[in-house]
Amino acid sequence: MTRTANTTTRQHYVQRAYLSAWSSNQTTSGKIWCHFKETLKIANPNLMGVGQERYFYEYKRLTELEKLMVGVLNKSKNKTIMESKPYHILQLNSCLWGLEDRIAGCQETDGAILAIRRELGEIVQTAFEDGGAEFLAALRNGDATFFLDEERRIHFCNYFMMQFIRTKRHRRSFEAGFTDISEHTSKLLNTAPAIKEVFRKEGIHLDLRKVETDLKDTHNNLDMGKLYPYTLATTAHELAYAFSISNKMKLELLSPPDGEYFITGDQPAFNLLHTSENNNPPSDMKVYYPVSPVQAVRLVKHVDWTTDRVSISSQELAALNQALFDYCDAQVYAASQAELKAFTKDKI
């Protein structure tokens, strides 16, 4: 990893350990074949250079209005999720902001807190990745028995749903979903006292007067892109609960014909039934996720918790690869150049 002041500079929104299955040596140090959608070029970069952005998970300082929005967006009707301390990250960062203010101008510590805030998001994502390692390994070996155990299914879905939402495409969708926020000023002001009370119990200060002032100029005081990292964990937990507890699902293990392969990309998990970029309710979702060139999973609603092995045809494989290619944001990956050339032959 590239680090500056103990900070991971290149923060991957597509897990390198996940991509290693497509790499030249099956490790995170290998190379992968990549189709760049913007330039229509195919190259063979190493895994460090794909599916990443500089400080992608950085927790930036928030205005009072942005703090309120984190409170609103992380508030859940689900008691289990609220007990998981959805405001813990905001509370930690509030403490860091206070510390930054107290040591402002001190050259020896200048930038140290910024480095912590930048690294904290990476630490959170690494925890999700570490929690999913055993499930990723099992699926690559054709074993999905863990899905029938409720506790292990919950842990798997937490990992899986984070891979679904932590991408550049979803960040843009998140930002676009709040373009009309100024039309809801009254509702936000009415909600603010309740959020302030929740925050008080968590040790987070919210200045309601500043919230009201900020709402008069949302263009300069509300950047939804800054809020995105603060909402990832709660969104993943909400989706995981839906897919592991409240809606019965079937996990299908898909295998392609011999000599044919799954591709992947910078939006590796996505809804095959998508009609928009929003997180649709589970009843409208069929989530697909290739886990290696020869194995993929598909989560579909079912009458009971179950798993199934499905050998797909060449036509079905082509349709899944095409859907993934179309839905990916900027980069599509494969284990060989030939797969990408064949797949994009009418586009390059």
Secondary structure, 3 states (H helix, E strand, C coil): CCEECCEECEEECCCHHHHHHHCCCCCCCCECEEEECCCCEEECCEHHHCCEEECCCCCCCCCHHHHHHHHHHCCCCCHHHHCCCCCHHHHHHHHHHHHHHHCCCCCCCCCHHHHHHHHHHHHHHHHHHHHHHHHHHHHHCCCCHHHHCHHHHHHHHHHHHHHHHCCHHHHHHHHHCCCCHHHHHHHHHHHHHHHHHHHHHHCCCCCHHHHHHHHCCHHHHCCHHHHHHHHHHHHHHHHHHHHHHHCCEEEEEEECCCCCCCCEECCCCEECCCCCCCCCCHHHCCEEEEEECCEEEEEEECCCCEEEEEECCHHHHHHHHHHHHHHCCCEEEECCHHHHHHHCCCCC
